[in-house]
Amino acid sequence: VQLQASGGGLVQAGGSLRLSCAASGRTFSRYFMGWFRQAPGQEREFVASVSWNGGSTYYADSVKGRFTISRDIGKNTVLLQMNGLKPEDTAVYYCAAGSVAIPGLDGSYDYWGQGTQVTVSS
């Protein structure tokens, strides 16, 4: 599975962005998908994840109620809609895929995209 993340950019606090992760590979629908982020000088942290069929979603407390993860199996795409952005959301965002992933555990994901920069100005 190869992952290509896009959609990052510069936005003012309170604004919105939608990240997209395009996956290649015929078995995309069998993978648990997640988004993680890493700010300069900080550890990579979990943001959100979605089960193989989209039926279950998980969020970090810091983004709950503001971010929404979804997947379009037919288009091999996972989206992260980010509303109410805050300066502390500034980071490089990575999408990841895992066959038996534990939602918030980055070590359990098998494949990673290259990352897309999100910058939120105050």
C-alpha positions in Angstrom: 0.0 0.0 0.0 1.3 3.4 -0.9 -0.2 6.6 0.7 -0.2 10.1 -0.6 -1.3 12.9 1.7 -2.4 16.3 0.5 -4.5 19.3 1.5 -2.3 21.0 4.0 -1.7 24.7 4.0 -1.7 28.0 5.9 -5.0 29.0 7.6 -6.0 31.5 10.2 -7.2 30.3 13.6 -10.8 29.3 13.5 -10.5 28.3 9.8 -10.9 24.9 8.2 -8.8 22.5 6.0 -9.5 19.1 4.6 -6.7 16.7 4.3 -6.9 13.8 1.8 -5.0 10.5 1.8 -5.0 8.6 -1.5 -4.1 5.0 -1.2 -2.9 2.6 -3.9 -3.4 -1.1 -3.7 -6.2 -3.4 -4.2 -6.5 -4.3 -0.5 -7.1 -0.7 0.7 -10.6 -1.6 2.0 -9.0 -4.1 4.4 -6.9 -1.6 6.2 -7.5 0.4 9.3 -6.6 4.1 8.5 -5.2 6.8 10.7 -4.0 10.3 10.9 -1.1 11.4 13.1 0.8 14.6 13.4 4.1 15.9 14.6 5.0 19.4 15.6 8.6 20.6 15.6 10.5 19.3 18.6 7.6 17.1 19.7 6.7 13.4 19.5 4.4 12.2 16.8 0.8 12.0 18.2 -2.4 10.3 17.2 -5.1 12.4 15.7 -7.9 10.2 14.4 -8.5 6.8 12.9 -11.3 4.9 11.1 -12.0 1.2 10.8 -11.8 -0.8 7.5 -15.5 -0.3 6.7 -15.8 3.2 8.1 -18.1 2.0 10.8 -15.9 3.0 13.8 -14.0 6.2 14.3 -11.6 7.3 17.0 -10.3 10.7 18.0 -7.7 12.3 20.2 -9.3 14.3 22.9 -7.6 17.5 21.6 -9.5 17.3 18.3 -12.8 15.7 19.3 -15.7 17.7 18.1 -13.5 19.7 15.6 -12.1 17.1 13.3 -13.9 14.4 11.3 -12.3 11.4 9.7 -14.0 9.5 6.9 -13.2 7.1 4.1 -14.4 6.5 0.6 -13.6 2.9 -0.2 -14.6 3.2 -3.8 -12.1 6.1 -4.3 -9.4 4.6 -2.0 -9.3 7.8 -0.1 -9.4 8.8 3.6 -10.3 12.4 4.5 -9.7 14.5 7.6 -12.0 17.5 7.8 -10.5 20.0 10.3 -12.7 22.8 11.6 -12.1 25.3 14.3 -8.4 25.1 13.8 -6.1 26.4 16.5 -2.4 27.4 16.4 -1.6 24.3 18.5 -2.9 22.2 15.5 0.2 23.3 13.6 2.2 20.2 12.6 3.1 17.9 9.7 0.1 15.5 9.3 0.7 11.9 8.2 -1.7 9.3 7.1 -1.1 5.7 7.9 -2.6 2.2 7.2 -2.5 -0.9 9.3 -4.0 -4.4 8.8 -4.5 -5.0 12.5 -3.8 -1.4 13.8 -4.6 -0.3 17.3 -6.2 3.1 16.7 -3.9 5.3 18.7 -0.7 3.3 18.6 1.6 4.5 15.7 3.8 1.4 16.0 0.9 -0.8 14.9 0.5 0.9 11.5 2.3 -0.8 8.6 2.4 2.0 5.9 2.9 5.7 6.1 2.4 8.6 3.7 5.0 11.5 3.3 3.2 14.1 5.4 1.5 17.4 4.6 2.2 20.6 6.5 -0.6 22.4 8.3 0.1 25.8 9.7 -2.5 27.7 11.8 -1.8 31.4 12.4 -3.2 33.2 15.4 
